[in-house]
């Protein structure tokens, strides 16, 4: 995650962050929720600005993350996960039936109706990947090491591809 945050910093995604000092990246400023939310926002913007990277990302790693489920019950997190599942044509009931959060979720087994399903939206994928990387998940949710490894590989891949795409 540090490599990706460094990339975001280098590309100016923290330029308007009042908690980041100019000229030096200090990772301790991301220890609180405000800093972590800013990372998620910056990652989403990065995805919007670098859509070309999406076609080169590992589909198998992304699909593993999509099959795992939603990182939290927030509407944005749930809809990001559902959009990724729709892209991979994963039935909602397949993921929702095994989810530990399904009893609290307002969107169980519901499909996302908006959005292009023929193209992977990198901004949506980055939102999901970043939440898992920051461990910004629901307290009841235990993320397996396999998913953490996939997320780590995806962030490394995105960082490397950003220099070539």
DOKOLNU-619037 format. One record per residue: residue in one letter; x, y, z of N, C-alpha, C in turn. Coordinates in steps of 0.2 Angstrom, whole numbers. Example, Ala and Ser with C-alpha at 12.3 -4.5 7.8 and 13.67 -1.06 7.14 Angstrom:
+------+-------+-------+-------+-------+-------+-------+-------+-------+-------+
! rest !   nc1 !   nc2 !   nc3 !  cac1 !  cac2 !  cac3 !   cc1 !   cc2 !   cc3 !
+------+-------+-------+-------+-------+-------+-------+-------+-------+-------+
!    a !    66 !   -28 !    39 !    62 !   -22 !    39 !    66 !   -16 !    39 !
!    s !    64 !   -11 !    35 !    68 !    -5 !    36 !    64 !     0 !    39 !
+------+-------+-------+-------+-------+-------+-------+-------+-------+-------+
REM end
This chain:
+------+-------+-------+-------+-------+-------+-------+-------+-------+-------+
! rest !   nc1 !   nc2 !   nc3 !  cac1 !  cac2 !  cac3 !   cc1 !   cc2 !   cc3 !
+------+-------+-------+-------+-------+-------+-------+-------+-------+-------+
!    x !     4 !    -6 !     0 !     0 !     0 !     0 !     4 !     6 !     0 !
!    x !    10 !     6 !     3 !    14 !    12 !     4 !    17 !    14 !    -3 !
!    x !    18 !     9 !    -7 !    21 !    11 !   -14 !    15 !    14 !   -18 !
!    x !     9 !    12 !   -17 !     3 !    15 !   -21 !     2 !    22 !   -18 !
!    x !     2 !    23 !   -11 !     2 !    30 !    -8 !     7 !    34 !   -11 !
!    x !    13 !    32 !   -11 !    19 !    36 !   -14 !    18 !    38 !   -21 !
!    x !    15 !    34 !   -25 !    13 !    35 !   -32 !     8 !    41 !   -32 !
!    x !     3 !    40 !   -28 !    -3 !    45 !   -27 !     0 !    52 !   -25 !
!    x !     5 !    52 !   -20 !     8 !    58 !   -18 !    12 !    61 !   -24 !
!    x !    16 !    57 !   -27 !    21 !    59 !   -33 !    17 !    62 !   -38 !
!    x !    11 !    59 !   -40 !     7 !    62 !   -45 !     2 !    68 !   -43 !
!    x !     3 !    70 !   -37 !    -1 !    76 !   -35 !    -8 !    75 !   -32 !
!    x !   -10 !    69 !   -31 !   -17 !    67 !   -28 !   -18 !    70 !   -21 !
!    x !   -12 !    72 !   -18 !   -13 !    74 !   -11 !   -11 !    82 !   -11 !
!    x !   -11 !    85 !   -16 !    -9 !    92 !   -17 !   -14 !    96 !   -13 !
!    x !   -20 !    95 !   -12 !   -25 !    99 !    -9 !   -26 !    96 !    -2 !
!    x !   -23 !    91 !     0 !   -24 !    88 !     7 !   -20 !    93 !    12 !
!    x !   -24 !    96 !    16 !   -21 !   101 !    21 !   -17 !    97 !    27 !
!    x !   -17 !    91 !    27 !   -14 !    87 !    32 !    -7 !    84 !    30 !
!    x !    -6 !    85 !    24 !     1 !    83 !    21 !     5 !    88 !    20 !
!    x !    11 !    88 !    22 !    16 !    93 !    21 !    19 !    93 !    14 !
!    x !    21 !    99 !    12 !    24 !    99 !     5 !    31 !    97 !     5 !
!    x !    33 !    93 !     0 !    40 !    91 !     0 !    42 !    85 !     3 !
!    x !    38 !    82 !     7 !    40 !    76 !    11 !    33 !    72 !    13 !
!    x !    33 !    66 !    11 !    27 !    61 !    12 !    29 !    58 !    19 !
!    x !    24 !    59 !    24 !    24 !    57 !    30 !    18 !    52 !    31 !
!    x !    19 !    45 !    31 !    14 !    41 !    32 !    10 !    41 !    38 !
!    x !    13 !    44 !    43 !     9 !    44 !    50 !     3 !    49 !    49 !
!    x !     3 !    53 !    44 !    -3 !    57 !    43 !    -9 !    53 !    40 !
!    x !    -8 !    47 !    39 !   -14 !    43 !    36 !   -16 !    38 !    42 !
!    x !   -14 !    39 !    48 !   -16 !    35 !    53 !   -23 !    36 !    56 !
!    x !   -26 !    41 !    55 !   -33 !    43 !    57 !   -38 !    42 !    51 !
!    x !   -44 !    42 !    53 !   -49 !    40 !    48 !   -50 !    45 !    42 !
!    x !   -48 !    52 !    44 !   -48 !    57 !    39 !   -43 !    56 !    34 !
!    x !   -37 !    54 !    36 !   -32 !    52 !    31 !   -33 !    46 !    27 !
!    x !   -36 !    41 !    30 !   -38 !    35 !    26 !   -43 !    37 !    21 !
!    x !   -48 !    41 !    23 !   -53 !    43 !    18 !   -51 !    46 !    12 !
!    x !   -46 !    51 !    14 !   -42 !    54 !     8 !   -39 !    50 !     3 !
!    x !   -36 !    44 !     6 !   -32 !    39 !     2 !   -38 !    36 !    -3 !
!    x !   -43 !    34 !     0 !   -49 !    31 !    -4 !   -51 !    36 !   -10 !
!    x !   -52 !    42 !    -8 !   -54 !    47 !   -13 !   -49 !    48 !   -18 !
!    x !   -42 !    49 !   -16 !   -37 !    49 !   -21 !   -36 !    43 !   -25 !
!    x !   -37 !    37 !   -23 !   -37 !    31 !   -27 !   -43 !    31 !   -32 !
!    x !   -49 !    33 !   -30 !   -54 !    34 !   -34 !   -53 !    38 !   -40 !
!    x !   -50 !    44 !   -38 !   -48 !    49 !   -44 !   -43 !    47 !   -48 !
!    x !   -38 !    43 !   -45 !   -33 !    40 !   -49 !   -36 !    35 !   -54 !
!    x !   -41 !    31 !   -52 !   -44 !    27 !   -57 !   -48 !    30 !   -62 !
!    x !   -51 !    36 !   -61 !   -54 !    40 !   -66 !   -49 !    42 !   -71 !
!    x !   -43 !    45 !   -68 !   -38 !    48 !   -73 !   -34 !    42 !   -77 !
!    x !   -34 !    36 !   -74 !   -30 !    31 !   -78 !   -34 !    25 !   -80 !
!    x !   -40 !    26 !   -83 !   -44 !    21 !   -85 !   -41 !    16 !   -90 !
!    x !   -36 !    18 !   -93 !   -32 !    14 !   -98 !   -29 !     8 !   -95 !
!    x !   -27 !     9 !   -88 !   -24 !     3 !   -85 !   -29 !    -3 !   -84 !
!    x !   -35 !    -2 !   -84 !   -40 !    -7 !   -82 !   -39 !   -13 !   -87 !
!    x !   -38 !   -12 !   -93 !   -38 !   -17 !   -98 !   -31 !   -22 !   -97 !
!    x !   -27 !   -19 !   -93 !   -20 !   -23 !   -92 !   -20 !   -26 !   -85 !
!    x !   -25 !   -25 !   -81 !   -25 !   -28 !   -74 !   -27 !   -35 !   -74 !
!    x !   -24 !   -39 !   -69 !   -25 !   -46 !   -69 !   -33 !   -47 !   -67 !
!    x !   -36 !   -50 !   -72 !   -43 !   -52 !   -71 !   -44 !   -57 !   -66 !
!    x !   -40 !   -62 !   -65 !   -41 !   -67 !   -60 !   -40 !   -64 !   -53 !
!    x !   -35 !   -60 !   -52 !   -35 !   -57 !   -45 !   -41 !   -52 !   -44 !
!    x !   -43 !   -49 !   -49 !   -49 !   -44 !   -48 !   -55 !   -49 !   -46 !
!    x !   -56 !   -54 !   -50 !   -61 !   -59 !   -49 !   -61 !   -62 !   -42 !
!    x !   -56 !   -63 !   -39 !   -55 !   -66 !   -32 !   -58 !   -61 !   -27 !
!    x !   -56 !   -55 !   -28 !   -59 !   -49 !   -24 !   -66 !   -49 !   -25 !
!    x !   -68 !   -49 !   -31 !   -76 !   -48 !   -32 !   -80 !   -54 !   -29 !
!    x !   -77 !   -60 !   -29 !   -80 !   -66 !   -27 !   -81 !   -66 !   -19 !
!    x !   -76 !   -62 !   -16 !   -76 !   -62 !    -9 !   -82 !   -58 !    -6 !
!    x !   -83 !   -53 !    -9 !   -89 !   -49 !    -6 !   -88 !   -42 !    -5 !
!    x !   -92 !   -39 !    -1 !   -91 !   -31 !     0 !   -87 !   -30 !     7 !
!    x !   -83 !   -25 !     7 !   -79 !   -24 !    12 !   -83 !   -21 !    18 !
!    x !   -88 !   -17 !    17 !   -92 !   -14 !    22 !   -99 !   -14 !    20 !
!    x !  -103 !   -11 !    24 !  -111 !   -10 !    23 !  -112 !    -3 !    20 !
!    x !  -107 !     1 !    19 !  -109 !     7 !    16 !  -111 !     7 !     9 !
!    x !  -116 !    11 !     7 !  -119 !    11 !     0 !  -113 !    11 !    -5 !
!    x !  -108 !    15 !    -4 !  -103 !    16 !   -10 !   -99 !    10 !   -10 !
!    x !   -97 !     7 !    -4 !   -93 !     0 !    -4 !   -97 !    -5 !    -8 !
!    x !  -103 !    -6 !    -5 !  -108 !   -11 !    -8 !  -109 !   -11 !   -16 !
!    x !  -110 !    -5 !   -18 !  -111 !    -4 !   -25 !  -105 !    -5 !   -29 !
!    x !   -99 !    -3 !   -26 !   -93 !    -4 !   -30 !   -92 !   -12 !   -31 !
!    x !   -93 !   -15 !   -25 !   -92 !   -23 !   -26 !   -97 !   -26 !   -31 !
!    x !  -103 !   -23 !   -30 !  -108 !   -26 !   -35 !  -107 !   -24 !   -42 !
!    x !  -104 !   -18 !   -44 !  -102 !   -17 !   -50 !   -97 !   -21 !   -53 !
!    x !   -92 !   -23 !   -49 !   -86 !   -27 !   -50 !   -89 !   -34 !   -52 !
!    x !   -94 !   -36 !   -48 !   -97 !   -43 !   -49 !  -101 !   -43 !   -55 !
!    x !  -104 !   -38 !   -57 !  -108 !   -38 !   -63 !  -103 !   -38 !   -69 !
!    x !   -98 !   -35 !   -68 !   -93 !   -35 !   -74 !   -91 !   -42 !   -75 !
!    x !   -89 !   -46 !   -70 !   -87 !   -53 !   -71 !   -93 !   -58 !   -71 !
!    x !   -99 !   -55 !   -71 !  -105 !   -59 !   -72 !  -106 !   -64 !   -66 !
!    x !  -104 !   -62 !   -60 !  -105 !   -66 !   -55 !  -112 !   -65 !   -52 !
!    x !  -116 !   -70 !   -51 !  -123 !   -69 !   -48 !  -122 !   -67 !   -41 !
!    x !  -127 !   -62 !   -39 !  -127 !   -59 !   -32 !  -128 !   -64 !   -27 !
!    x !  -133 !   -68 !   -28 !  -134 !   -73 !   -23 !  -128 !   -78 !   -22 !
!    x !  -124 !   -79 !   -26 !  -118 !   -83 !   -25 !  -114 !   -80 !   -20 !
!    x !  -113 !   -74 !   -20 !  -109 !   -70 !   -15 !  -112 !   -69 !    -9 !
!    x !  -119 !   -66 !    -9 !  -122 !   -64 !    -4 !  -124 !   -70 !     1 !
!    x !  -126 !   -76 !    -2 !  -128 !   -82 !     3 !  -123 !   -84 !     8 !
!    x !  -116 !   -83 !     6 !  -111 !   -85 !    11 !  -108 !   -79 !    15 !
!    x !  -111 !   -73 !    14 !  -109 !   -67 !    17 !  -111 !   -66 !    25 !
!    x !  -106 !   -65 !    29 !  -108 !   -64 !    36 !  -112 !   -58 !    38 !
!    x !  -112 !   -53 !    33 !  -115 !   -47 !    34 !  -122 !   -46 !    31 !
!    x !  -124 !   -52 !    28 !  -131 !   -52 !    24 !  -137 !   -50 !    29 !
!    x !  -137 !   -51 !    35 !  -142 !   -50 !    39 !  -143 !   -42 !    41 !
!    x !  -137 !   -38 !    40 !  -137 !   -31 !    41 !  -138 !   -27 !    35 !
!    x !  -137 !   -30 !    29 !  -136 !   -27 !    23 !  -143 !   -25 !    20 !
!    x !  -143 !   -19 !    17 !  -150 !   -17 !    14 !  -150 !   -19 !     6 !
!    x !  -145 !   -22 !     4 !  -144 !   -23 !    -3 !  -143 !   -31 !    -5 !
!    x !  -145 !   -35 !     0 !  -143 !   -42 !    -1 !  -147 !   -45 !    -8 !
!    x !  -143 !   -48 !   -12 !  -145 !   -51 !   -18 !  -148 !   -46 !   -23 !
!    x !  -147 !   -40 !   -22 !  -149 !   -35 !   -27 !  -143 !   -33 !   -32 !
!    x !  -146 !   -33 !   -38 !  -141 !   -31 !   -44 !  -140 !   -24 !   -45 !
!    x !  -134 !   -22 !   -47 !  -133 !   -15 !   -49 !  -136 !   -14 !   -56 !
!    x !  -140 !    -8 !   -57 !  -143 !    -7 !   -63 !  -140 !    -2 !   -67 !
!    x !  -136 !     2 !   -64 !  -132 !     8 !   -68 !  -125 !     6 !   -70 !
!    x !  -123 !     8 !   -75 !  -116 !     7 !   -76 !  -114 !     3 !   -82 !
!    x !  -109 !     3 !   -85 !  -107 !    -1 !   -91 !  -104 !    -7 !   -89 !
!    x !  -107 !   -13 !   -91 !  -105 !   -19 !   -88 !  -100 !   -22 !   -93 !
!    x !   -99 !   -19 !   -99 !   -94 !   -22 !  -104 !   -87 !   -20 !  -103 !
!    x !   -86 !   -14 !   -99 !   -80 !   -12 !   -98 !   -78 !   -11 !   -90 !
!    x !   -72 !   -13 !   -88 !   -70 !   -13 !   -81 !   -69 !    -5 !   -79 !
!    x !   -73 !    -3 !   -74 !   -72 !     4 !   -72 !   -66 !     4 !   -67 !
!    x !   -60 !     7 !   -69 !   -55 !     7 !   -64 !   -56 !    10 !   -58 !
!    x !   -60 !    16 !   -58 !   -61 !    20 !   -52 !   -65 !    16 !   -47 !
!    x !   -70 !    12 !   -49 !   -74 !     7 !   -45 !   -69 !     2 !   -42 !
!    x !   -65 !    -1 !   -46 !   -61 !    -6 !   -44 !   -56 !    -4 !   -39 !
!    x !   -53 !     2 !   -40 !   -48 !     5 !   -35 !   -52 !     7 !   -28 !
!    x !   -58 !     9 !   -28 !   -61 !    10 !   -22 !   -62 !     4 !   -18 !
!    x !   -63 !    -2 !   -21 !   -64 !    -8 !   -18 !   -57 !   -11 !   -15 !
!    x !   -52 !   -10 !   -20 !   -45 !   -13 !   -18 !   -42 !    -9 !   -12 !
!    x !   -43 !    -2 !   -13 !   -41 !     2 !    -7 !   -44 !     1 !    -1 !
!    x !   -50 !    -1 !    -1 !   -54 !    -2 !     6 !   -51 !    -8 !     9 !
!    x !   -50 !   -13 !     5 !   -47 !   -20 !     7 !   -39 !   -18 !    10 !
!    x !   -36 !   -15 !     6 !   -29 !   -13 !     7 !   -28 !    -9 !    14 !
!    x !   -33 !    -5 !    15 !   -32 !    -1 !    21 !   -36 !    -4 !    27 !
!    x !   -38 !   -10 !    26 !   -42 !   -14 !    31 !   -48 !   -10 !    33 !
!    x !   -51 !    -6 !    29 !   -57 !    -2 !    31 !   -63 !    -7 !    30 !
!    x !   -63 !   -12 !    33 !   -68 !   -17 !    32 !   -73 !   -17 !    39 !
!    x !   -79 !   -20 !    38 !   -83 !   -21 !    44 !   -80 !   -25 !    49 !
!    x !   -81 !   -24 !    55 !   -77 !   -27 !    61 !   -79 !   -35 !    61 !
!    x !   -85 !   -37 !    58 !   -87 !   -44 !    58 !   -83 !   -48 !    53 !
!    x !   -81 !   -44 !    48 !   -78 !   -47 !    42 !   -71 !   -49 !    43 !
!    x !   -69 !   -55 !    42 !   -62 !   -57 !    42 !   -60 !   -59 !    35 !
!    x !   -55 !   -55 !    33 !   -52 !   -55 !    26 !   -47 !   -60 !    26 !
!    x !   -48 !   -66 !    22 !   -42 !   -71 !    21 !   -36 !   -68 !    18 !
!    x !   -31 !   -72 !    20 !   -24 !   -69 !    17 !   -24 !   -70 !    10 !
!    x !   -27 !   -74 !     7 !   -27 !   -75 !    -1 !   -30 !   -68 !    -4 !
!    x !   -35 !   -66 !    -1 !   -38 !   -59 !    -4 !   -33 !   -54 !    -2 !
!    x !   -30 !   -53 !     4 !   -25 !   -48 !     5 !   -20 !   -49 !     0 !
!    x !   -17 !   -55 !    -2 !   -12 !   -55 !    -6 !   -14 !   -53 !   -13 !
!    x !   -20 !   -55 !   -15 !   -23 !   -52 !   -22 !   -23 !   -45 !   -22 !
!    x !   -25 !   -42 !   -17 !   -26 !   -34 !   -16 !   -19 !   -31 !   -17 !
!    x !   -14 !   -34 !   -13 !    -7 !   -32 !   -14 !    -4 !   -32 !   -21 !
!    x !    -5 !   -38 !   -24 !    -3 !   -39 !   -31 !    -6 !   -34 !   -35 !
!    x !   -13 !   -33 !   -35 !   -16 !   -28 !   -39 !   -13 !   -21 !   -38 !
!    x !   -12 !   -19 !   -32 !    -9 !   -12 !   -31 !    -2 !   -11 !   -34 !
!    x !     2 !   -17 !   -33 !     8 !   -17 !   -36 !     8 !   -16 !   -44 !
!    x !     3 !   -20 !   -46 !     2 !   -20 !   -54 !     0 !   -13 !   -56 !
!    x !    -5 !   -10 !   -52 !    -7 !    -3 !   -54 !    -2 !     2 !   -54 !
!    x !     2 !     1 !   -49 !     8 !     6 !   -48 !    13 !     5 !   -54 !
!    x !    14 !    -1 !   -56 !    19 !    -2 !   -62 !    16 !     0 !   -68 !
!    x !    10 !    -2 !   -69 !     6 !     0 !   -76 !     5 !     8 !   -76 !
!    x !     5 !    11 !   -71 !     4 !    18 !   -71 !    10 !    22 !   -75 !
!    x !    16 !    19 !   -75 !    21 !    22 !   -78 !    22 !    20 !   -86 !
!    x !    18 !    15 !   -88 !    18 !    13 !   -95 !    12 !    15 !   -99 !
!    x !     6 !    16 !   -95 !     0 !    17 !   -99 !    -2 !    24 !   -99 !
+------+-------+-------+-------+-------+-------+-------+-------+-------+-------+
REM end
